Amino acid sequence: MQPDLPTPDESVLADLESLLIALDMHPMFMRQPFKILRLNLREMKAELPPDLAALKARFTAMPDAELLAAWGALHNPFRLQDRVLN
C-alpha cells in the first residue's frame, strides 16, 4: 500500500490543467482512467507550442504516484468552490 501523497501545489495543477485542455483531455470533459491518461501523455504526438511541449515532457516524466495525485486533485469538486464566474 502506497502512502497518500499531499495535494500538489496549485501551480502544478494549473500547469496540468492547461496541458490537458490543450490536448482535449481535461477530466471535466473526458472521463478517462489514469492509465489512459498516462498512455496518452507518453504516446500522443501533438503539435504543441514550446511551452506546452515542455509541460507535456514534464508530466510524462513525472512518477506515476505524483501524476495520479495531481490527476485526482483536478477531479476534486471542492477545488473550484471559491472561484466565481463573471
HTML snippet that shows the backbone in 3Dmol.js (N, CA, C, O; Angstrom):
<script src="https://3Dmol.org/build/3Dmol-min.js"></script>
<div id="view" style="width:600px;height:400px;position:relative"></div>
<script>
const pdb = `
ATOM      1  N   MET A   1       0.842  -1.175   0.000  1.00  0.00           N
ATOM      2  CA  MET A   1       0.000   0.000   0.000  1.00  0.00           C
ATOM      3  C   MET A   1       0.888   1.239   0.000  1.00  0.00           C
ATOM      4  O   MET A   1       1.800   1.370   0.817  1.00  0.00           O
ATOM      5  N   GLN A   2       0.602   2.148  -0.936  1.00  0.00           N
ATOM      6  CA  GLN A   2       1.387   3.370  -1.031  1.00  0.00           C
ATOM      7  C   GLN A   2       0.812   4.431  -0.104  1.00  0.00           C
ATOM      8  O   GLN A   2      -0.405   4.525   0.058  1.00  0.00           O
ATOM      9  N   PRO A   3       1.687   5.235   0.509  1.00  0.00           N
ATOM     10  CA  PRO A   3       1.169   6.326   1.334  1.00  0.00           C
ATOM     11  C   PRO A   3       0.518   7.384   0.453  1.00  0.00           C
ATOM     12  O   PRO A   3       0.894   7.569  -0.704  1.00  0.00           O
ATOM     13  N   ASP A   4      -0.461   8.072   1.023  1.00  0.00           N
ATOM     14  CA  ASP A   4      -1.111   9.156   0.285  1.00  0.00           C
ATOM     15  C   ASP A   4      -0.129  10.294   0.104  1.00  0.00           C
ATOM     16  O   ASP A   4       0.539  10.708   1.051  1.00  0.00           O
ATOM     17  N   LEU A   5      -0.045  10.795  -1.114  1.00  0.00           N
ATOM     18  CA  LEU A   5       0.805  11.955  -1.375  1.00  0.00           C
ATOM     19  C   LEU A   5       0.019  13.215  -1.062  1.00  0.00           C
ATOM     20  O   LEU A   5      -1.203  13.236  -1.207  1.00  0.00           O
ATOM     21  N   PRO A   6       0.707  14.264  -0.635  1.00  0.00           N
ATOM     22  CA  PRO A   6      -0.019  15.512  -0.390  1.00  0.00           C
ATOM     23  C   PRO A   6      -0.593  16.068  -1.684  1.00  0.00           C
ATOM     24  O   PRO A   6      -0.111  15.760  -2.774  1.00  0.00           O
ATOM     25  N   THR A   7      -1.620  16.886  -1.550  1.00  0.00           N
ATOM     26  CA  THR A   7      -2.209  17.524  -2.724  1.00  0.00           C
ATOM     27  C   THR A   7      -1.147  18.380  -3.399  1.00  0.00           C
ATOM     28  O   THR A   7      -0.474  19.166  -2.733  1.00  0.00           O
ATOM     29  N   PRO A   8      -0.990  18.239  -4.699  1.00  0.00           N
ATOM     30  CA  PRO A   8       0.027  19.022  -5.408  1.00  0.00           C
ATOM     31  C   PRO A   8      -0.221  20.520  -5.289  1.00  0.00           C
ATOM     32  O   PRO A   8      -1.349  20.968  -5.080  1.00  0.00           O
ATOM     33  N   ASP A   9       0.838  21.268  -5.423  1.00  0.00           N
ATOM     34  CA  ASP A   9       0.785  22.722  -5.399  1.00  0.00           C
ATOM     35  C   ASP A   9      -0.173  23.212  -6.490  1.00  0.00           C
ATOM     36  O   ASP A   9      -0.305  22.581  -7.539  1.00  0.00           O
ATOM     37  N   GLU A  10      -0.831  24.329  -6.234  1.00  0.00           N
ATOM     38  CA  GLU A  10      -1.801  24.880  -7.188  1.00  0.00           C
ATOM     39  C   GLU A  10      -1.161  25.187  -8.538  1.00  0.00           C
ATOM     40  O   GLU A  10      -1.824  25.092  -9.571  1.00  0.00           O
ATOM     41  N   SER A  11       0.121  25.554  -8.541  1.00  0.00           N
ATOM     42  CA  SER A  11       0.789  25.841  -9.822  1.00  0.00           C
ATOM     43  C   SER A  11       0.942  24.564 -10.653  1.00  0.00           C
ATOM     44  O   SER A  11       0.836  24.604 -11.879  1.00  0.00           O
ATOM     45  N   VAL A  12       1.188  23.437  -9.991  1.00  0.00           N
ATOM     46  CA  VAL A  12       1.282  22.151 -10.697  1.00  0.00           C
ATOM     47  C   VAL A  12      -0.075  21.805 -11.290  1.00  0.00           C
ATOM     48  O   VAL A  12      -0.167  21.355 -12.433  1.00  0.00           O
ATOM     49  N   LEU A  13      -1.123  22.016 -10.511  1.00  0.00           N
ATOM     50  CA  LEU A  13      -2.476  21.724 -11.005  1.00  0.00           C
ATOM     51  C   LEU A  13      -2.839  22.630 -12.170  1.00  0.00           C
ATOM     52  O   LEU A  13      -3.448  22.181 -13.141  1.00  0.00           O
ATOM     53  N   ALA A  14      -2.472  23.898 -12.082  1.00  0.00           N
ATOM     54  CA  ALA A  14      -2.761  24.830 -13.180  1.00  0.00           C
ATOM     55  C   ALA A  14      -2.014  24.421 -14.443  1.00  0.00           C
ATOM     56  O   ALA A  14      -2.569  24.482 -15.540  1.00  0.00           O
ATOM     57  N   ASP A  15      -0.748  24.002 -14.292  1.00  0.00           N
ATOM     58  CA  ASP A  15       0.026  23.557 -15.455  1.00  0.00           C
ATOM     59  C   ASP A  15      -0.580  22.305 -16.076  1.00  0.00           C
ATOM     60  O   ASP A  15      -0.712  22.211 -17.296  1.00  0.00           O
ATOM     61  N   LEU A  16      -0.949  21.341 -15.228  1.00  0.00           N
ATOM     62  CA  LEU A  16      -1.558  20.113 -15.741  1.00  0.00           C
ATOM     63  C   LEU A  16      -2.887  20.419 -16.408  1.00  0.00           C
ATOM     64  O   LEU A  16      -3.197  19.867 -17.463  1.00  0.00           O
ATOM     65  N   GLU A  17      -3.664  21.285 -15.805  1.00  0.00           N
ATOM     66  CA  GLU A  17      -4.961  21.646 -16.383  1.00  0.00           C
ATOM     67  C   GLU A  17      -4.777  22.322 -17.740  1.00  0.00           C
ATOM     68  O   GLU A  17      -5.508  22.021 -18.683  1.00  0.00           O
ATOM     69  N   SER A  18      -3.813  23.226 -17.848  1.00  0.00           N
ATOM     70  CA  SER A  18      -3.536  23.898 -19.129  1.00  0.00           C
ATOM     71  C   SER A  18      -3.150  22.884 -20.202  1.00  0.00           C
ATOM     72  O   SER A  18      -3.628  22.955 -21.334  1.00  0.00           O
ATOM     73  N   LEU A  19      -2.290  21.949 -19.841  1.00  0.00           N
ATOM     74  CA  LEU A  19      -1.863  20.930 -20.799  1.00  0.00           C
ATOM     75  C   LEU A  19      -3.039  20.066 -21.234  1.00  0.00           C
ATOM     76  O   LEU A  19      -3.215  19.813 -22.426  1.00  0.00           O
ATOM     77  N   LEU A  20      -3.834  19.619 -20.290  1.00  0.00           N
ATOM     78  CA  LEU A  20      -4.953  18.735 -20.633  1.00  0.00           C
ATOM     79  C   LEU A  20      -6.015  19.442 -21.463  1.00  0.00           C
ATOM     80  O   LEU A  20      -6.644  18.823 -22.321  1.00  0.00           O
ATOM     81  N   ILE A  21      -6.220  20.730 -21.215  1.00  0.00           N
ATOM     82  CA  ILE A  21      -7.159  21.490 -22.043  1.00  0.00           C
ATOM     83  C   ILE A  21      -6.619  21.584 -23.470  1.00  0.00           C
ATOM     84  O   ILE A  21      -7.366  21.404 -24.432  1.00  0.00           O
ATOM     85  N   ALA A  22      -5.313  21.868 -23.606  1.00  0.00           N
ATOM     86  CA  ALA A  22      -4.706  21.968 -24.943  1.00  0.00           C
ATOM     87  C   ALA A  22      -4.789  20.645 -25.702  1.00  0.00           C
ATOM     88  O   ALA A  22      -4.911  20.629 -26.927  1.00  0.00           O
ATOM     89  N   LEU A  23      -4.722  19.536 -24.963  1.00  0.00           N
ATOM     90  CA  LEU A  23      -4.774  18.206 -25.593  1.00  0.00           C
ATOM     91  C   LEU A  23      -6.197  17.649 -25.667  1.00  0.00           C
ATOM     92  O   LEU A  23      -6.387  16.500 -26.066  1.00  0.00           O
ATOM     93  N   ASP A  24      -7.193  18.445 -25.289  1.00  0.00           N
ATOM     94  CA  ASP A  24      -8.592  17.991 -25.240  1.00  0.00           C
ATOM     95  C   ASP A  24      -8.761  16.757 -24.364  1.00  0.00           C
ATOM     96  O   ASP A  24      -9.485  15.823 -24.710  1.00  0.00           O
ATOM     97  N   MET A  25      -8.077  16.773 -23.220  1.00  0.00           N
ATOM     98  CA  MET A  25      -8.126  15.625 -22.300  1.00  0.00           C
ATOM     99  C   MET A  25      -8.510  16.055 -20.888  1.00  0.00           C
ATOM    100  O   MET A  25      -8.233  15.320 -19.940  1.00  0.00           O
ATOM    101  N   HIS A  26      -9.135  17.214 -20.714  1.00  0.00           N
ATOM    102  CA  HIS A  26      -9.454  17.694 -19.372  1.00  0.00           C
ATOM    103  C   HIS A  26     -10.455  16.745 -18.717  1.00  0.00           C
ATOM    104  O   HIS A  26     -11.403  16.306 -19.368  1.00  0.00           O
ATOM    105  N   PRO A  27     -10.256  16.420 -17.432  1.00  0.00           N
ATOM    106  CA  PRO A  27     -11.154  15.462 -16.770  1.00  0.00           C
ATOM    107  C   PRO A  27     -12.603  15.930 -16.684  1.00  0.00           C
ATOM    108  O   PRO A  27     -13.506  15.108 -16.525  1.00  0.00           O
ATOM    109  N   MET A  28     -12.841  17.240 -16.786  1.00  0.00           N
ATOM    110  CA  MET A  28     -14.221  17.722 -16.766  1.00  0.00           C
ATOM    111  C   MET A  28     -14.964  17.258 -18.017  1.00  0.00           C
ATOM    112  O   MET A  28     -16.179  17.061 -17.988  1.00  0.00           O
ATOM    113  N   PHE A  29     -14.230  17.086 -19.106  1.00  0.00           N
ATOM    114  CA  PHE A  29     -14.844  16.725 -20.381  1.00  0.00           C
ATOM    115  C   PHE A  29     -14.613  15.268 -20.763  1.00  0.00           C
ATOM    116  O   PHE A  29     -15.407  14.682 -21.499  1.00  0.00           O
ATOM    117  N   MET A  30     -13.536  14.687 -20.267  1.00  0.00           N
ATOM    118  CA  MET A  30     -13.188  13.304 -20.619  1.00  0.00           C
ATOM    119  C   MET A  30     -13.064  12.482 -19.349  1.00  0.00           C
ATOM    120  O   MET A  30     -12.202  12.762 -18.516  1.00  0.00           O
ATOM    121  N   ARG A  31     -13.886  11.501 -19.191  1.00  0.00           N
ATOM    122  CA  ARG A  31     -13.816  10.622 -18.025  1.00  0.00           C
ATOM    123  C   ARG A  31     -12.966   9.407 -18.389  1.00  0.00           C
ATOM    124  O   ARG A  31     -13.492   8.325 -18.652  1.00  0.00           O
ATOM    125  N   GLN A  32     -11.672   9.597 -18.402  1.00  0.00           N
ATOM    126  CA  GLN A  32     -10.784   8.508 -18.758  1.00  0.00           C
ATOM    127  C   GLN A  32     -10.028   8.053 -17.518  1.00  0.00           C
ATOM    128  O   GLN A  32      -9.744   8.859 -16.631  1.00  0.00           O
ATOM    129  N   PRO A  33      -9.706   6.782 -17.453  1.00  0.00           N
ATOM    130  CA  PRO A  33      -8.926   6.293 -16.323  1.00  0.00           C
ATOM    131  C   PRO A  33      -7.498   6.843 -16.376  1.00  0.00           C
ATOM    132  O   PRO A  33      -7.020   7.289 -17.419  1.00  0.00           O
ATOM    133  N   PHE A  34      -6.839   6.797 -15.226  1.00  0.00           N
ATOM    134  CA  PHE A  34      -5.484   7.301 -15.124  1.00  0.00           C
ATOM    135  C   PHE A  34      -4.538   6.592 -16.090  1.00  0.00           C
ATOM    136  O   PHE A  34      -3.671   7.230 -16.688  1.00  0.00           O
ATOM    137  N   LYS A  35      -4.696   5.290 -16.245  1.00  0.00           N
ATOM    138  CA  LYS A  35      -3.800   4.546 -17.147  1.00  0.00           C
ATOM    139  C   LYS A  35      -3.889   5.067 -18.581  1.00  0.00           C
ATOM    140  O   LYS A  35      -2.885   5.102 -19.292  1.00  0.00           O
ATOM    141  N   ILE A  36      -5.071   5.467 -19.002  1.00  0.00           N
ATOM    142  CA  ILE A  36      -5.243   6.024 -20.342  1.00  0.00           C
ATOM    143  C   ILE A  36      -4.571   7.390 -20.428  1.00  0.00           C
ATOM    144  O   ILE A  36      -3.931   7.709 -21.430  1.00  0.00           O
ATOM    145  N   LEU A  37      -4.717   8.194 -19.377  1.00  0.00           N
ATOM    146  CA  LEU A  37      -4.027   9.482 -19.336  1.00  0.00           C
ATOM    147  C   LEU A  37      -2.525   9.279 -19.483  1.00  0.00           C
ATOM    148  O   LEU A  37      -1.885   9.942 -20.299  1.00  0.00           O
ATOM    149  N   ARG A  38      -1.964   8.370 -18.702  1.00  0.00           N
ATOM    150  CA  ARG A  38      -0.521   8.120 -18.734  1.00  0.00           C
ATOM    151  C   ARG A  38      -0.100   7.662 -20.126  1.00  0.00           C
ATOM    152  O   ARG A  38       0.892   8.151 -20.666  1.00  0.00           O
ATOM    153  N   LEU A  39      -0.837   6.740 -20.701  1.00  0.00           N
ATOM    154  CA  LEU A  39      -0.517   6.236 -22.041  1.00  0.00           C
ATOM    155  C   LEU A  39      -0.591   7.360 -23.071  1.00  0.00           C
ATOM    156  O   LEU A  39       0.289   7.480 -23.923  1.00  0.00           O
ATOM    157  N   ASN A  40      -1.632   8.177 -22.997  1.00  0.00           N
ATOM    158  CA  ASN A  40      -1.775   9.285 -23.943  1.00  0.00           C
ATOM    159  C   ASN A  40      -0.630  10.283 -23.817  1.00  0.00           C
ATOM    160  O   ASN A  40      -0.121  10.768 -24.827  1.00  0.00           O
ATOM    161  N   LEU A  41      -0.223  10.593 -22.596  1.00  0.00           N
ATOM    162  CA  LEU A  41       0.888  11.530 -22.419  1.00  0.00           C
ATOM    163  C   LEU A  41       2.173  10.979 -23.030  1.00  0.00           C
ATOM    164  O   LEU A  41       2.962  11.726 -23.608  1.00  0.00           O
ATOM    165  N   ARG A  42       2.377   9.682 -22.902  1.00  0.00           N
ATOM    166  CA  ARG A  42       3.600   9.072 -23.441  1.00  0.00           C
ATOM    167  C   ARG A  42       3.556   8.902 -24.952  1.00  0.00           C
ATOM    168  O   ARG A  42       4.565   9.103 -25.629  1.00  0.00           O
ATOM    169  N   GLU A  43       2.409   8.538 -25.478  1.00  0.00           N
ATOM    170  CA  GLU A  43       2.315   8.139 -26.880  1.00  0.00           C
ATOM    171  C   GLU A  43       1.771   9.219 -27.813  1.00  0.00           C
ATOM    172  O   GLU A  43       2.052   9.189 -29.012  1.00  0.00           O
ATOM    173  N   MET A  44       1.000  10.169 -27.289  1.00  0.00           N
ATOM    174  CA  MET A  44       0.336  11.147 -28.146  1.00  0.00           C
ATOM    175  C   MET A  44       1.354  12.051 -28.829  1.00  0.00           C
ATOM    176  O   MET A  44       2.208  12.658 -28.183  1.00  0.00           O
ATOM    177  N   LYS A  45       1.242  12.124 -30.124  1.00  0.00           N
ATOM    178  CA  LYS A  45       2.063  13.036 -30.918  1.00  0.00           C
ATOM    179  C   LYS A  45       1.190  14.228 -31.263  1.00  0.00           C
ATOM    180  O   LYS A  45       0.233  14.108 -32.027  1.00  0.00           O
ATOM    181  N   ALA A  46       1.520  15.365 -30.702  1.00  0.00           N
ATOM    182  CA  ALA A  46       0.711  16.560 -30.928  1.00  0.00           C
ATOM    183  C   ALA A  46       1.622  17.725 -31.264  1.00  0.00           C
ATOM    184  O   ALA A  46       2.721  17.852 -30.724  1.00  0.00           O
ATOM    185  N   GLU A  47       1.154  18.564 -32.156  1.00  0.00           N
ATOM    186  CA  GLU A  47       1.862  19.803 -32.472  1.00  0.00           C
ATOM    187  C   GLU A  47       1.519  20.806 -31.374  1.00  0.00           C
ATOM    188  O   GLU A  47       0.405  21.328 -31.327  1.00  0.00           O
ATOM    189  N   LEU A  48       2.465  21.066 -30.510  1.00  0.00           N
ATOM    190  CA  LEU A  48       2.235  21.966 -29.393  1.00  0.00           C
ATOM    191  C   LEU A  48       3.235  23.107 -29.412  1.00  0.00           C
ATOM    192  O   LEU A  48       4.371  22.932 -29.850  1.00  0.00           O
ATOM    193  N   PRO A  49       2.821  24.274 -28.939  1.00  0.00           N
ATOM    194  CA  PRO A  49       3.788  25.363 -28.772  1.00  0.00           C
ATOM    195  C   PRO A  49       4.869  24.922 -27.778  1.00  0.00           C
ATOM    196  O   PRO A  49       4.634  24.028 -26.965  1.00  0.00           O
ATOM    197  N   PRO A  50       6.036  25.538 -27.840  1.00  0.00           N
ATOM    198  CA  PRO A  50       7.150  25.100 -26.979  1.00  0.00           C
ATOM    199  C   PRO A  50       6.811  25.043 -25.493  1.00  0.00           C
ATOM    200  O   PRO A  50       7.252  24.123 -24.804  1.00  0.00           O
ATOM    201  N   ASP A  51       6.042  25.996 -24.982  1.00  0.00           N
ATOM    202  CA  ASP A  51       5.731  25.978 -23.553  1.00  0.00           C
ATOM    203  C   ASP A  51       4.850  24.782 -23.181  1.00  0.00           C
ATOM    204  O   ASP A  51       5.041  24.181 -22.124  1.00  0.00           O
ATOM    205  N   LEU A  52       3.893  24.434 -24.034  1.00  0.00           N
ATOM    206  CA  LEU A  52       3.050  23.272 -23.761  1.00  0.00           C
ATOM    207  C   LEU A  52       3.804  21.964 -24.009  1.00  0.00           C
ATOM    208  O   LEU A  52       3.568  20.973 -23.319  1.00  0.00           O
ATOM    209  N   ALA A  53       4.700  21.958 -24.980  1.00  0.00           N
ATOM    210  CA  ALA A  53       5.529  20.769 -25.205  1.00  0.00           C
ATOM    211  C   ALA A  53       6.408  20.503 -23.989  1.00  0.00           C
ATOM    212  O   ALA A  53       6.628  19.350 -23.618  1.00  0.00           O
ATOM    213  N   ALA A  54       6.908  21.567 -23.368  1.00  0.00           N
ATOM    214  CA  ALA A  54       7.715  21.406 -22.153  1.00  0.00           C
ATOM    215  C   ALA A  54       6.873  20.861 -21.004  1.00  0.00           C
ATOM    216  O   ALA A  54       7.339  20.026 -20.228  1.00  0.00           O
ATOM    217  N   LEU A  55       5.622  21.338 -20.896  1.00  0.00           N
ATOM    218  CA  LEU A  55       4.719  20.805 -19.861  1.00  0.00           C
ATOM    219  C   LEU A  55       4.431  19.329 -20.104  1.00  0.00           C
ATOM    220  O   LEU A  55       4.415  18.531 -19.166  1.00  0.00           O
ATOM    221  N   LYS A  56       4.204  18.970 -21.357  1.00  0.00           N
ATOM    222  CA  LYS A  56       3.929  17.562 -21.682  1.00  0.00           C
ATOM    223  C   LYS A  56       5.121  16.699 -21.292  1.00  0.00           C
ATOM    224  O   LYS A  56       4.950  15.634 -20.700  1.00  0.00           O
ATOM    225  N   ALA A  57       6.328  17.151 -21.621  1.00  0.00           N
ATOM    226  CA  ALA A  57       7.538  16.398 -21.255  1.00  0.00           C
ATOM    227  C   ALA A  57       7.665  16.290 -19.732  1.00  0.00           C
ATOM    228  O   ALA A  57       8.035  15.241 -19.206  1.00  0.00           O
ATOM    229  N   ARG A  58       7.359  17.373 -19.041  1.00  0.00           N
ATOM    230  CA  ARG A  58       7.456  17.379 -17.572  1.00  0.00           C
ATOM    231  C   ARG A  58       6.496  16.372 -16.947  1.00  0.00           C
ATOM    232  O   ARG A  58       6.886  15.599 -16.072  1.00  0.00           O
ATOM    233  N   PHE A  59       5.246  16.381 -17.392  1.00  0.00           N
ATOM    234  CA  PHE A  59       4.269  15.470 -16.809  1.00  0.00           C
ATOM    235  C   PHE A  59       4.469  14.030 -17.283  1.00  0.00           C
ATOM    236  O   PHE A  59       4.145  13.093 -16.554  1.00  0.00           O
ATOM    237  N   THR A  60       4.990  13.847 -18.474  1.00  0.00           N
ATOM    238  CA  THR A  60       5.292  12.497 -18.951  1.00  0.00           C
ATOM    239  C   THR A  60       6.382  11.867 -18.091  1.00  0.00           C
ATOM    240  O   THR A  60       6.343  10.670 -17.809  1.00  0.00           O
ATOM    241  N   ALA A  61       7.353  12.676 -17.675  1.00  0.00           N
ATOM    242  CA  ALA A  61       8.471  12.174 -16.862  1.00  0.00           C
ATOM    243  C   ALA A  61       8.118  12.057 -15.378  1.00  0.00           C
ATOM    244  O   ALA A  61       8.862  11.440 -14.616  1.00  0.00           O
ATOM    245  N   MET A  62       7.009  12.633 -14.965  1.00  0.00           N
ATOM    246  CA  MET A  62       6.624  12.613 -13.552  1.00  0.00           C
ATOM    247  C   MET A  62       6.303  11.186 -13.103  1.00  0.00           C
ATOM    248  O   MET A  62       5.666  10.436 -13.842  1.00  0.00           O
ATOM    249  N   PRO A  63       6.737  10.805 -11.904  1.00  0.00           N
ATOM    250  CA  PRO A  63       6.384   9.466 -11.391  1.00  0.00           C
ATOM    251  C   PRO A  63       4.865   9.279 -11.328  1.00  0.00           C
ATOM    252  O   PRO A  63       4.113  10.230 -11.117  1.00  0.00           O
ATOM    253  N   ASP A  64       4.443   8.037 -11.515  1.00  0.00           N
ATOM    254  CA  ASP A  64       3.011   7.733 -11.533  1.00  0.00           C
ATOM    255  C   ASP A  64       2.275   8.253 -10.297  1.00  0.00           C
ATOM    256  O   ASP A  64       1.187   8.816 -10.417  1.00  0.00           O
ATOM    257  N   ALA A  65       2.856   8.069  -9.119  1.00  0.00           N
ATOM    258  CA  ALA A  65       2.174   8.468  -7.881  1.00  0.00           C
ATOM    259  C   ALA A  65       1.934   9.973  -7.853  1.00  0.00           C
ATOM    260  O   ALA A  65       0.866  10.415  -7.431  1.00  0.00           O
ATOM    261  N   GLU A  66       2.903  10.765  -8.293  1.00  0.00           N
ATOM    262  CA  GLU A  66       2.737  12.220  -8.294  1.00  0.00           C
ATOM    263  C   GLU A  66       1.721  12.663  -9.345  1.00  0.00           C
ATOM    264  O   GLU A  66       0.883  13.525  -9.081  1.00  0.00           O
ATOM    265  N   LEU A  67       1.798  12.075 -10.526  1.00  0.00           N
ATOM    266  CA  LEU A  67       0.841  12.434 -11.578  1.00  0.00           C
ATOM    267  C   LEU A  67      -0.566  12.013 -11.172  1.00  0.00           C
ATOM    268  O   LEU A  67      -1.527  12.741 -11.420  1.00  0.00           O
ATOM    269  N   LEU A  68      -0.693  10.857 -10.558  1.00  0.00           N
ATOM    270  CA  LEU A  68      -2.007  10.399 -10.095  1.00  0.00           C
ATOM    271  C   LEU A  68      -2.577  11.343  -9.042  1.00  0.00           C
ATOM    272  O   LEU A  68      -3.777  11.617  -9.046  1.00  0.00           O
ATOM    273  N   ALA A  69      -1.739  11.842  -8.145  1.00  0.00           N
ATOM    274  CA  ALA A  69      -2.210  12.795  -7.129  1.00  0.00           C
ATOM    275  C   ALA A  69      -2.709  14.081  -7.790  1.00  0.00           C
ATOM    276  O   ALA A  69      -3.741  14.620  -7.389  1.00  0.00           O
ATOM    277  N   ALA A  70      -1.993  14.572  -8.791  1.00  0.00           N
ATOM    278  CA  ALA A  70      -2.416  15.780  -9.497  1.00  0.00           C
ATOM    279  C   ALA A  70      -3.692  15.518 -10.290  1.00  0.00           C
ATOM    280  O   ALA A  70      -4.608  16.340 -10.285  1.00  0.00           O
ATOM    281  N   TRP A  71      -3.753  14.383 -10.967  1.00  0.00           N
ATOM    282  CA  TRP A  71      -4.942  13.999 -11.736  1.00  0.00           C
ATOM    283  C   TRP A  71      -6.162  13.913 -10.828  1.00  0.00           C
ATOM    284  O   TRP A  71      -7.238  14.405 -11.167  1.00  0.00           O
ATOM    285  N   GLY A  72      -5.981  13.284  -9.678  1.00  0.00           N
ATOM    286  CA  GLY A  72      -7.073  13.174  -8.718  1.00  0.00           C
ATOM    287  C   GLY A  72      -7.516  14.524  -8.184  1.00  0.00           C
ATOM    288  O   GLY A  72      -8.708  14.751  -7.979  1.00  0.00           O
ATOM    289  N   ALA A  73      -6.562  15.425  -7.955  1.00  0.00           N
ATOM    290  CA  ALA A  73      -6.894  16.757  -7.456  1.00  0.00           C
ATOM    291  C   ALA A  73      -7.711  17.545  -8.479  1.00  0.00           C
ATOM    292  O   ALA A  73      -8.561  18.352  -8.102  1.00  0.00           O
ATOM    293  N   LEU A  74      -7.461  17.320  -9.765  1.00  0.00           N
ATOM    294  CA  LEU A  74      -8.262  18.001 -10.789  1.00  0.00           C
ATOM    295  C   LEU A  74      -9.716  17.533 -10.769  1.00  0.00           C
ATOM    296  O   LEU A  74     -10.612  18.269 -11.182  1.00  0.00           O
ATOM    297  N   HIS A  75      -9.951  16.318 -10.293  1.00  0.00           N
ATOM    298  CA  HIS A  75     -11.309  15.787 -10.208  1.00  0.00           C
ATOM    299  C   HIS A  75     -12.045  16.270  -8.956  1.00  0.00           C
ATOM    300  O   HIS A  75     -13.253  16.064  -8.836  1.00  0.00           O
ATOM    301  N   ASN A  76     -11.340  16.904  -8.032  1.00  0.00           N
ATOM    302  CA  ASN A  76     -11.923  17.303  -6.760  1.00  0.00           C
ATOM    303  C   ASN A  76     -12.864  18.491  -6.956  1.00  0.00           C
ATOM    304  O   ASN A  76     -12.408  19.575  -7.320  1.00  0.00           O
ATOM    305  N   PRO A  77     -14.167  18.314  -6.723  1.00  0.00           N
ATOM    306  CA  PRO A  77     -15.111  19.419  -6.937  1.00  0.00           C
ATOM    307  C   PRO A  77     -14.902  20.576  -5.956  1.00  0.00           C
ATOM    308  O   PRO A  77     -15.287  21.706  -6.256  1.00  0.00           O
ATOM    309  N   PHE A  78     -14.307  20.321  -4.806  1.00  0.00           N
ATOM    310  CA  PHE A  78     -14.093  21.376  -3.825  1.00  0.00           C
ATOM    311  C   PHE A  78     -12.952  22.306  -4.231  1.00  0.00           C
ATOM    312  O   PHE A  78     -12.824  23.403  -3.688  1.00  0.00           O
ATOM    313  N   ARG A  79     -12.134  21.879  -5.170  1.00  0.00           N
ATOM    314  CA  ARG A  79     -11.013  22.693  -5.632  1.00  0.00           C
ATOM    315  C   ARG A  79     -11.494  24.000  -6.269  1.00  0.00           C
ATOM    316  O   ARG A  79     -10.810  25.020  -6.183  1.00  0.00           O
ATOM    317  N   LEU A  80     -12.646  23.973  -6.895  1.00  0.00           N
ATOM    318  CA  LEU A  80     -13.155  25.141  -7.621  1.00  0.00           C
ATOM    319  C   LEU A  80     -14.234  25.903  -6.868  1.00  0.00           C
ATOM    320  O   LEU A  80     -14.818  26.835  -7.420  1.00  0.00           O
ATOM    321  N   GLN A  81     -14.513  25.534  -5.626  1.00  0.00           N
ATOM    322  CA  GLN A  81     -15.643  26.136  -4.922  1.00  0.00           C
ATOM    323  C   GLN A  81     -15.472  27.632  -4.658  1.00  0.00           C
ATOM    324  O   GLN A  81     -16.466  28.345  -4.514  1.00  0.00           O
ATOM    325  N   ASP A  82     -14.237  28.117  -4.594  1.00  0.00           N
ATOM    326  CA  ASP A  82     -14.011  29.534  -4.325  1.00  0.00           C
ATOM    327  C   ASP A  82     -13.974  30.385  -5.581  1.00  0.00           C
ATOM    328  O   ASP A  82     -13.896  31.610  -5.488  1.00  0.00           O
ATOM    329  N   ARG A  83     -14.028  29.772  -6.746  1.00  0.00           N
ATOM    330  CA  ARG A  83     -13.977  30.532  -7.989  1.00  0.00           C
ATOM    331  C   ARG A  83     -15.370  30.981  -8.378  1.00  0.00           C
ATOM    332  O   ARG A  83     -16.357  30.282  -8.151  1.00  0.00           O
ATOM    333  N   VAL A  84     -15.428  32.171  -8.971  1.00  0.00           N
ATOM    334  CA  VAL A  84     -16.707  32.757  -9.368  1.00  0.00           C
ATOM    335  C   VAL A  84     -16.626  33.113 -10.839  1.00  0.00           C
ATOM    336  O   VAL A  84     -15.637  33.692 -11.288  1.00  0.00           O
ATOM    337  N   LEU A  85     -17.658  32.771 -11.587  1.00  0.00           N
ATOM    338  CA  LEU A  85     -17.731  33.184 -12.993  1.00  0.00           C
ATOM    339  C   LEU A  85     -18.262  34.603 -13.061  1.00  0.00           C
ATOM    340  O   LEU A  85     -19.225  34.953 -12.378  1.00  0.00           O
ATOM    341  N   ASN A  86     -17.635  35.401 -13.879  1.00  0.00           N
ATOM    342  CA  ASN A  86     -18.091  36.794 -14.060  1.00  0.00           C
ATOM    343  C   ASN A  86     -18.890  36.933 -15.317  1.00  0.00           C
ATOM    344  O   ASN A  86     -19.355  38.027 -15.636  1.00  0.00           O
TER     345      ASN A  86
END
`;
const viewer = $3Dmol.createViewer("view");
viewer.addModel(pdb, "pdb");
viewer.setStyle({}, {cartoon: {color: "spectrum"}});
viewer.zoomTo();
viewer.render();
</script>
